Amino acid sequence: MIRALAWFYAFIQVMILVQIHYRVSYLPSLDLLKILDICTLTPILLLLAKRTRDLRKVVFGEEKMEEVRKKA
């Protein structure tokens, strides 16, 4: 899932760069591409944050995570 989102995000980035550089009119509008860009990046960041949290649980253990949550 995250790999597919990352590829889609990269594809949108390339389309934005091509459109800015060559000013091609057959691609979707730049505003639409920027909106897609943000909408694609947000789930990628959320998935990465979730994986990081899961990794912390494995490294520090569940009890340590509870202590950290209580302090925050």
For each residue, the residues with C-beta under 8 A, 3 or more apart:
1: 4 5 47
2: 5 6 44 47 48
3: 6 7
4: 1 7 8
5: 1 2 8 9 40 43 44 47
6: 2 3 9 10 44
7: 3 4 10 11
8: 4 5 11 12 40
9: 5 6 12 13 37 40 41 44
10: 6 7 13 14
11: 7 8 14 15
12: 8 9 15 16 33 36 37 40
13: 9 10 16 17 37
14: 10 11 17 18
15: 11 12 18 19 27 28 33
16: 12 13 19 20 30 33 34 37
17: 13 14 20 21
18: 14 15 21 22 24 27
19: 15 16 22 23 24 27 30 33
20: 16 17 23 30
21: 17 18
22: 18 19
23: 19 20
24: 18 19 27
25:
26:
27: 15 18 19 24 33
28: 15 32 33 36
29: 32 33
30: 16 19 20 33 34
31: 34 35
32: 28 29 35 36
33: 12 15 16 19 27 28 29 30 36 37
34: 16 30 31 37 38
35: 31 32 38 39
36: 12 28 32 33 39 40
37: 9 12 13 16 33 34 40 41
38: 34 35 41 42
39: 35 36 42 43
40: 5 8 9 12 36 37 43 44
41: 9 37 38 44 45
42: 38 39 45 46
43: 5 39 40 46 47
44: 2 5 6 9 40 41 47 48
45: 41 42 48 49
46: 42 43 49 50
47: 1 2 5 43 44 50 51
48: 2 44 45 51 52
49: 45 46 52 53
50: 46 47 53 54
51: 47 48 54 55
52: 48 49 55 56
53: 49 50 56 57
54: 50 51 57 58
55: 51 52 58 59
56: 52 53 59 60 65
57: 53 54 60 61 62 65
58: 54 55
59: 55 56
60: 56 57 64 65 68
61: 57 64 65
62: 57 65 66
63: 66 67
64: 60 61 67 68
65: 56 57 60 61 62 68 69
66: 62 63 69 70
67: 63 64 70 71
68: 60 64 65 71 72
69: 65 66 72
70: 66 67
71: 67 68
72: 68 69
